[in-house]
């Protein structure tokens, strides 16, 4: 099983980034996917999620209207489009997959750093 995030980097306040999460080794299309982030000294928090078929998305209030999660089951990839970034969005961003039929079956990526400067 591999879950690999990419697309992180440094950007100025107001800028945009698009994160990608490529998965392999499991049946991606039956997994709900989510993005989480962890800032220094803070707990990891979920920022966005999407159901296995992409029909339902959910966002934390802190990113609602600025971030968009999407998935391409043909490419085994989930994306997080991040717009209007601010310094408060600085964190390591992680991708997680959760089996829609067995919630205990979860895979995490290694994370990608996003740094937003003011």
ZAVOTI-263751 format. One record per atom (N, C-alpha, C): residue number from 1; atom name; residue in one letter; x, y negated, z. Coordinates in pm, 1 decimal. Example, Ala and Ser with C-alpha at 12.3 -4.5 7.8 and 13.67 -1.06 7.14 Angstrom:
// ZAVOTI-263751
PT   num   atome   residu          u          v          w
PT     1       N        A     1319.0      569.0      780.0
PT     1      CA        A     1230.0      450.0      780.0
PT     1       C        A     1320.0      330.0      780.0
PT     2       N        S     1285.0      225.0      708.0
PT     2      CA        S     1367.0      106.0      714.0
PT     2       C        S     1290.0       -3.0      787.0
//
This chain:
// ZAVOTI-263751
PT   num   atome   residu          u          v          w
PT     1       N        X       84.8      119.5        0.0
PT     1      CA        X        0.0        0.0        0.0
PT     1       C        X       88.1     -124.2        0.0
PT     2       N        X       53.1     -216.0      -88.9
PT     2      CA        X      123.5     -345.2      -91.6
PT     2       C        X       23.3     -457.3     -103.7
PT     3       N        X       45.1     -561.1      -24.3
PT     3      CA        X      -32.9     -683.5      -32.5
PT     3       C        X       68.5     -797.3      -33.3
PT     4       N        X       81.5     -864.9     -144.6
PT     4      CA        X      189.1     -962.2     -162.0
PT     4       C        X      132.7    -1099.2     -196.7
PT     5       N        X      157.7    -1195.0     -109.2
PT     5      CA        X      113.4    -1331.5     -133.5
PT     5       C        X      220.8    -1408.8     -210.8
PT     6       N        X      177.4    -1504.6     -286.1
PT     6      CA        X      268.7    -1594.5     -356.3
PT     6       C        X      198.6    -1728.8     -377.6
PT     7       N        X      278.0    -1827.6     -417.5
PT     7      CA        X      220.7    -1958.0     -450.1
PT     7       C        X      238.5    -2063.6     -343.1
PT     8       N        X      294.9    -2025.5     -229.9
PT     8      CA        X      318.7    -2124.9     -126.3
PT     8       C        X      429.9    -2219.7     -165.9
PT     9       N        X      447.3    -2322.5      -86.4
PT     9      CA        X      552.4    -2419.5     -113.8
PT     9       C        X      530.3    -2546.7      -36.7
PT    10       N        X      599.1    -2649.8      -78.8
PT    10      CA        X      589.1    -2780.6      -14.4
PT    10       C        X      516.4    -2876.8     -106.0
PT    11       N        X      427.7    -2954.6      -48.8
PT    11      CA        X      348.8    -3048.6     -126.7
PT    11       C        X      319.9    -3171.1      -40.4
PT    12       N        X      298.9    -3282.1     -105.0
PT    12      CA        X      263.8    -3403.1      -31.2
PT    12       C        X      115.6    -3404.4        1.8
PT    13       N        X       84.1    -3481.5      102.9
PT    13      CA        X      -54.3    -3495.3      144.8
PT    13       C        X     -141.8    -3538.0       26.8
PT    14       N        X     -256.5    -3473.2       12.9
PT    14      CA        X     -345.0    -3499.4      -98.9
PT    14       C        X     -324.0    -3407.9     -216.8
PT    15       N        X     -218.5    -3330.9     -212.1
PT    15      CA        X     -185.5    -3242.3     -322.3
PT    15       C        X     -262.2    -3111.5     -317.9
PT    16       N        X     -229.3    -3024.6     -413.4
PT    16      CA        X     -297.9    -2896.4     -427.5
PT    16       C        X     -198.0    -2783.0     -442.6
PT    17       N        X     -240.1    -2666.5     -400.9
PT    17      CA        X     -166.1    -2542.9     -422.9
PT    17       C        X     -265.1    -2431.5     -450.3
PT    18       N        X     -219.7    -2330.7     -524.1
PT    18      CA        X     -300.9    -2213.1     -548.0
PT    18       C        X     -222.9    -2090.9     -501.1
PT    19       N        X     -277.0    -2024.6     -401.5
PT    19      CA        X     -215.9    -1902.6     -351.7
PT    19       C        X     -274.7    -1782.5     -424.6
PT    20       N        X     -190.2    -1683.0     -444.3
PT    20      CA        X     -233.9    -1556.8     -502.6
PT    20       C        X     -196.7    -1443.2     -409.0
PT    21       N        X     -276.9    -1339.0     -412.0
PT    21      CA        X     -249.9    -1220.2     -332.0
PT    21       C        X     -273.4    -1099.7     -421.2
PT    22       N        X     -165.1    -1031.6     -455.1
PT    22      CA        X     -172.1     -914.4     -541.0
PT    22       C        X     -168.4     -788.4     -455.8
PT    23       N        X     -265.8     -701.3     -477.3
PT    23      CA        X     -277.5     -579.9     -396.4
PT    23       C        X     -257.0     -456.2     -482.0
PT    24       N        X     -203.1     -353.4     -420.3
PT    24      CA        X     -186.3     -226.0     -489.5
PT    24       C        X     -183.6     -113.6     -386.6
PT    25       N        X     -213.1        6.0     -434.4
PT    25      CA        X     -206.8      121.5     -346.0
PT    25       C        X     -336.2      154.4     -274.7
PT    26       N        X     -440.2       76.4     -301.4
PT    26      CA        X     -570.4      108.5     -244.9
PT    26       C        X     -678.2       59.7     -341.9
PT    27       N        X     -800.8      100.7     -318.3
PT    27      CA        X     -911.0       66.0     -408.4
PT    27       C        X     -956.4      -76.6     -379.3
PT    28       N        X     -891.5     -170.8     -444.1
PT    28      CA        X     -911.1     -313.3     -416.8
PT    28       C        X    -1057.7     -353.2     -423.8
PT    29       N        X    -1130.4     -298.3     -518.3
PT    29      CA        X    -1267.6     -343.1     -542.7
PT    29       C        X    -1364.5     -306.6     -431.4
PT    30       N        X    -1326.7     -221.5     -338.3
PT    30      CA        X    -1414.6     -189.7     -226.7
PT    30       C        X    -1375.9     -264.0      -99.6
PT    31       N        X    -1277.8     -350.2     -112.1
PT    31      CA        X    -1229.0     -423.7        3.9
PT    31       C        X    -1277.8     -568.3        2.1
PT    32       N        X    -1330.7     -613.3      115.5
PT    32      CA        X    -1347.8     -756.6      132.1
PT    32       C        X    -1209.5     -815.3      157.0
PT    33       N        X    -1189.4     -937.6      111.6
PT    33      CA        X    -1058.4    -1000.3      123.1
PT    33       C        X    -1072.8    -1133.2      195.5
PT    34       N        X     -969.3    -1170.8      264.3
PT    34      CA        X     -973.5    -1296.8      337.1
PT    34       C        X     -834.7    -1358.6      343.1
PT    35       N        X     -834.4    -1486.5      362.7
PT    35      CA        X     -712.2    -1562.3      384.2
PT    35       C        X     -712.4    -1613.1      528.1
PT    36       N        X     -596.3    -1602.7      589.7
PT    36      CA        X     -577.9    -1648.6      726.3
PT    36       C        X     -454.3    -1736.7      728.9
PT    37       N        X     -442.5    -1817.0      832.3
PT    37      CA        X     -322.6    -1896.9      846.1
PT    37       C        X     -281.6    -1906.6      992.2
PT    38       N        X     -152.6    -1927.7     1009.4
PT    38      CA        X      -99.6    -1941.9     1144.3
PT    38       C        X        2.6    -2054.0     1145.4
PT    39       N        X      -30.3    -2158.4     1219.3
PT    39      CA        X       60.9    -2271.6     1236.0
PT    39       C        X      151.2    -2244.1     1355.9
PT    40       N        X      267.1    -2308.1     1361.5
PT    40      CA        X      358.6    -2286.9     1474.1
PT    40       C        X      291.0    -2313.5     1607.5
PT    41       N        X      302.8    -2219.2     1698.5
PT    41      CA        X      246.8    -2235.9     1831.2
PT    41       C        X       97.5    -2216.1     1840.6
PT    42       N        X       35.2    -2174.4     1730.2
PT    42      CA        X     -110.2    -2155.7     1729.6
PT    42       C        X     -144.8    -2012.1     1693.6
PT    43       N        X     -267.0    -1973.0     1724.7
PT    43      CA        X     -313.6    -1840.0     1689.7
PT    43       C        X     -349.0    -1835.5     1541.2
PT    44       N        X     -342.9    -1715.2     1488.2
PT    44      CA        X     -383.4    -1696.3     1349.6
PT    44       C        X     -534.3    -1716.1     1338.2
PT    45       N        X     -576.7    -1786.0     1232.3
PT    45      CA        X     -718.2    -1812.3     1213.1
PT    45       C        X     -758.5    -1778.5     1070.4
PT    46       N        X     -882.6    -1734.4     1056.2
PT    46      CA        X     -934.8    -1705.3      922.9
PT    46       C        X     -983.6    -1834.9      860.3
PT    47       N        X     -947.0    -1857.9      735.0
PT    47      CA        X     -991.7    -1979.6      667.5
PT    47       C        X    -1092.9    -1952.2      557.4
PT    48       N        X    -1088.0    -1834.9      496.5
PT    48      CA        X    -1181.3    -1805.5      389.0
PT    48       C        X    -1193.2    -1654.3      371.0
PT    49       N        X    -1310.7    -1611.1      325.9
PT    49      CA        X    -1331.3    -1469.4      299.7
PT    49       C        X    -1420.7    -1453.1      178.8
PT    50       N        X    -1412.6    -1333.4      119.3
PT    50      CA        X    -1494.2    -1303.8        1.8
PT    50       C        X    -1529.1    -1155.7        5.9
PT    51       N        X    -1653.4    -1123.0      -28.0
PT    51      CA        X    -1696.9     -984.3      -27.8
PT    51       C        X    -1633.7     -906.7     -143.6
PT    52       N        X    -1651.1     -775.4     -141.5
PT    52      CA        X    -1584.9     -688.3     -237.5
PT    52       C        X    -1618.5     -724.2     -381.5
PT    53       N        X    -1741.3     -772.2     -402.1
PT    53      CA        X    -1783.7     -804.0     -538.1
PT    53       C        X    -1780.0     -953.2     -567.9
PT    54       N        X    -1734.0    -1031.1     -473.9
PT    54      CA        X    -1725.0    -1175.0     -495.3
PT    54       C        X    -1855.4    -1250.1     -480.5
PT    55       N        X    -1960.7    -1182.2     -437.9
PT    55      CA        X    -2091.7    -1245.4     -433.9
PT    55       C        X    -2109.2    -1340.6     -316.5
PT    56       N        X    -2035.0    -1319.0     -211.6
PT    56      CA        X    -2048.7    -1402.7      -91.9
PT    56       C        X    -1911.4    -1451.6      -48.0
PT    57       N        X    -1902.7    -1580.3      -26.3
PT    57      CA        X    -1780.3    -1640.5       27.8
PT    57       C        X    -1813.8    -1715.6      156.0
PT    58       N        X    -1714.0    -1731.5      237.6
PT    58      CA        X    -1733.0    -1801.5      364.2
PT    58       C        X    -1606.4    -1879.1      395.9
PT    59       N        X    -1624.1    -1995.8      457.1
PT    59      CA        X    -1510.6    -2082.8      485.1
PT    59       C        X    -1516.7    -2135.7      627.8
PT    60       N        X    -1399.9    -2153.9      684.6
PT    60      CA        X    -1393.7    -2224.4      810.7
PT    60       C        X    -1429.4    -2370.6      785.5
PT    61       N        X    -1488.8    -2432.9      883.7
PT    61      CA        X    -1531.0    -2572.5      866.7
PT    61       C        X    -1413.9    -2663.2      831.3
PT    62       N        X    -1295.5    -2629.6      877.3
PT    62      CA        X    -1179.6    -2716.3      855.5
PT    62       C        X    -1135.7    -2722.1      709.4
PT    63       N        X    -1178.7    -2624.9      628.7
PT    63      CA        X    -1136.0    -2621.8      488.0
PT    63       C        X    -1253.1    -2629.2      391.5
PT    64       N        X    -1374.0    -2627.5      444.5
PT    64      CA        X    -1492.1    -2627.5      359.9
PT    64       C        X    -1493.2    -2750.0      269.5
PT    65       N        X    -1517.6    -2727.9      141.0
PT    65      CA        X    -1518.4    -2836.7       44.9
PT    65       C        X    -1382.1    -2867.9      -14.4
PT    66       N        X    -1277.4    -2809.9       43.8
PT    66      CA        X    -1141.4    -2833.3       -7.5
PT    66       C        X    -1076.8    -2706.1      -62.0
PT    67       N        X    -1108.2    -2593.4       -2.0
PT    67      CA        X    -1049.3    -2465.2      -42.1
PT    67       C        X    -1155.8    -2382.0     -113.0
PT    68       N        X    -1110.1    -2302.4     -208.4
PT    68      CA        X    -1198.4    -2210.4     -279.1
PT    68       C        X    -1130.7    -2074.6     -289.8
PT    69       N        X    -1201.4    -1971.2     -245.3
PT    69      CA        X    -1150.6    -1834.6     -257.4
PT    69       C        X    -1218.8    -1768.2     -376.0
PT    70       N        X    -1141.7    -1689.4     -448.5
PT    70      CA        X    -1195.6    -1616.9     -563.9
PT    70       C        X    -1117.3    -1488.1     -579.8
PT    71       N        X    -1175.0    -1393.5     -652.5
PT    71      CA        X    -1104.9    -1267.3     -674.5
PT    71       C        X    -1126.3    -1219.3     -816.2
PT    72       N        X    -1030.4    -1140.3     -862.3
PT    72      CA        X    -1037.9    -1076.0     -993.1
PT    72       C        X    -1010.8     -927.8     -969.6
PT    73       N        X    -1115.9     -849.2     -964.9
PT    73      CA        X    -1099.1     -707.0     -934.8
PT    73       C        X    -1025.3     -633.0    -1045.6
PT    74       N        X    -1030.6     -684.8    -1166.1
PT    74      CA        X     -957.6     -622.1    -1276.0
PT    74       C        X     -806.7     -637.7    -1258.6
PT    75       N        X     -766.8     -741.8    -1187.1
PT    75      CA        X     -624.4     -768.7    -1163.8
PT    75       C        X     -582.1     -737.5    -1020.4
PT    76       N        X     -676.4     -687.9     -940.4
PT    76      CA        X     -646.3     -657.2     -799.3
PT    76       C        X     -584.7     -777.0     -728.2
PT    77       N        X     -643.0     -892.3     -751.2
PT    77      CA        X     -585.2    -1016.3     -699.7
PT    77       C        X     -694.2    -1105.7     -640.5
PT    78       N        X     -659.7    -1169.4     -532.0
PT    78      CA        X     -745.9    -1269.9     -470.5
PT    78       C        X     -668.0    -1401.6     -466.6
PT    79       N        X     -741.6    -1509.2     -481.8
PT    79      CA        X     -680.1    -1641.8     -491.3
PT    79       C        X     -735.4    -1734.1     -383.7
PT    80       N        X     -656.3    -1834.9     -352.2
PT    80      CA        X     -704.4    -1942.2     -265.8
PT    80       C        X     -658.2    -2073.5     -327.6
PT    81       N        X     -753.9    -2145.6     -383.8
PT    81      CA        X     -726.2    -2277.8     -438.5
PT    81       C        X     -740.5    -2378.8     -325.4
PT    82       N        X     -636.0    -2453.6     -300.2
PT    82      CA        X     -635.1    -2548.3     -189.5
PT    82       C        X     -616.1    -2689.1     -244.9
PT    83       N        X     -713.6    -2773.6     -224.0
PT    83      CA        X     -709.2    -2912.4     -270.1
PT    83       C        X     -712.1    -3006.9     -150.5
PT    84       N        X     -675.9    -3130.2     -177.1
PT    84      CA        X     -677.9    -3234.4      -73.5
PT    84       C        X     -606.4    -3188.5       52.8
PT    85       N        X     -489.1    -3135.1       33.5
PT    85      CA        X     -413.9    -3081.1      146.3
PT    85       C        X     -366.0    -3192.0      238.2
PT    86       N        X     -363.2    -3161.3      365.7
PT    86      CA        X     -312.5    -3253.4      466.1
PT    86       C        X     -212.1    -3183.7      555.9
PT    87       N        X     -137.8    -3258.6      634.6
PT    87      CA        X      -37.2    -3197.2      723.4
PT    87       C        X      -96.5    -3090.4      814.4
PT    88       N        X     -223.6    -3101.3      846.0
PT    88      CA        X     -287.6    -3002.6      934.3
PT    88       C        X     -303.6    -2867.8      866.6
PT    89       N        X     -281.9    -2862.3      737.1
PT    89      CA        X     -289.3    -2736.2      664.6
PT    89       C        X     -156.0    -2662.3      662.3
PT    90       N        X      -53.9    -2722.8      715.2
PT    90      CA        X       77.3    -2657.8      721.0
PT    90       C        X       70.4    -2532.9      807.1
PT    91       N        X      110.3    -2420.9      748.8
PT    91      CA        X      102.1    -2291.9      818.3
PT    91       C        X      158.6    -2183.3      727.8
PT    92       N        X      174.3    -2066.4      784.4
PT    92      CA        X      197.8    -1947.6      704.0
PT    92       C        X       61.0    -1889.0      670.3
PT    93       N        X       38.3    -1864.5      543.8
PT    93      CA        X      -90.6    -1812.8      497.2
PT    93       C        X      -78.4    -1663.3      466.7
PT    94       N        X     -172.5    -1588.2      519.8
PT    94      CA        X     -173.1    -1443.6      506.0
PT    94       C        X     -299.0    -1397.3      433.9
PT    95       N        X     -281.8    -1295.0      355.9
PT    95      CA        X     -391.8    -1229.5      288.1
PT    95       C        X     -424.6    -1100.2      363.3
PT    96       N        X     -553.0    -1071.5      376.4
PT    96      CA        X     -594.0     -949.0      442.7
PT    96       C        X     -702.6     -878.7      363.3
PT    97       N        X     -692.4     -748.9      357.1
PT    97      CA        X     -795.7     -667.2      296.1
PT    97       C        X     -861.3     -580.2      401.0
PT    98       N        X     -992.7     -571.4      396.5
PT    98      CA        X    -1066.8     -487.1      490.5
PT    98       C        X    -1161.9     -399.1      411.1
PT    99       N        X    -1153.4     -269.7      435.2
PT    99      CA        X    -1237.7     -173.3      366.7
PT    99       C        X    -1385.3     -199.5      400.0
PT   100       N        X    -1466.4     -217.3      297.7
PT   100      CA        X    -1608.4     -245.5      320.0
PT   100       C        X    -1683.0     -126.5      379.7
PT   101       N        X    -1622.3       -5.9      372.0
PT   101      CA        X    -1685.6      115.1      424.5
PT   101       C        X    -1623.5      161.0      556.0
PT   102       N        X    -1511.1      105.1      590.3
PT   102      CA        X    -1444.4      142.2      714.6
PT   102       C        X    -1368.4       21.0      766.1
PT   103       N        X    -1433.0      -55.1      852.8
PT   103      CA        X    -1377.5     -183.1      897.2
PT   103       C        X    -1242.4     -169.9      966.8
PT   104       N        X    -1213.4      -50.9     1016.6
PT   104      CA        X    -1086.4      -32.6     1086.1
PT   104       C        X     -969.0      -24.5      990.4
PT   105       N        X     -997.9       -4.4      862.5
PT   105      CA        X     -892.0        7.8      763.2
PT   105       C        X     -861.9     -130.7      708.1
PT   106       N        X     -748.7     -183.9      750.1
PT   106      CA        X     -711.2     -321.9      720.9
PT   106       C        X     -567.2     -327.3      673.1
PT   107       N        X     -542.3     -408.2      573.2
PT   107      CA        X     -405.6     -429.3      524.7
PT   107       C        X     -374.9     -578.4      525.5
PT   108       N        X     -254.2     -610.2      567.0
PT   108      CA        X     -208.6     -749.5      570.2
PT   108       C        X      -89.9     -767.9      477.3
PT   109       N        X      -78.6     -888.4      422.8
PT   109      CA        X       40.6     -926.4      349.8
PT   109       C        X      144.0     -984.1      444.9
PT   110       N        X      258.6    -1021.1      387.7
PT   110      CA        X      369.9    -1068.1      470.2
PT   110       C        X      364.1    -1219.0      494.5
PT   111       N        X      278.1    -1287.4      421.0
PT   111      CA        X      259.4    -1430.5      441.4
PT   111       C        X      339.2    -1515.8      344.9
PT   112       N        X      289.8    -1635.6      321.0
PT   112      CA        X      359.3    -1734.2      238.4
PT   112       C        X      346.7    -1870.2      305.7
PT   113       N        X      457.3    -1942.7      308.7
PT   113      CA        X      461.0    -2069.9      381.2
PT   113       C        X      401.6    -2183.0      296.9
PT   114       N        X      316.6    -2259.7      359.1
PT   114      CA        X      263.7    -2382.3      298.8
PT   114       C        X      300.5    -2498.2      389.8
PT   115       N        X      368.6    -2596.6      334.0
PT   115      CA        X      410.5    -2713.1      410.4
PT   115       C        X      358.7    -2838.8      342.0
PT   116       N        X      284.7    -2918.5      415.8
PT   116      CA        X      228.0    -3041.3      361.6
PT   116       C        X      287.2    -3159.1      437.1
PT   117       N        X      350.2    -3248.0      364.4
PT   117      CA        X      412.1    -3364.9      425.9
PT   117       C        X      325.4    -3487.9      404.8
PT   118       N        X      329.8    -3575.4      503.0
PT   118      CA        X      245.8    -3696.1      495.4
PT   118       C        X      315.8    -3807.4      419.9
//
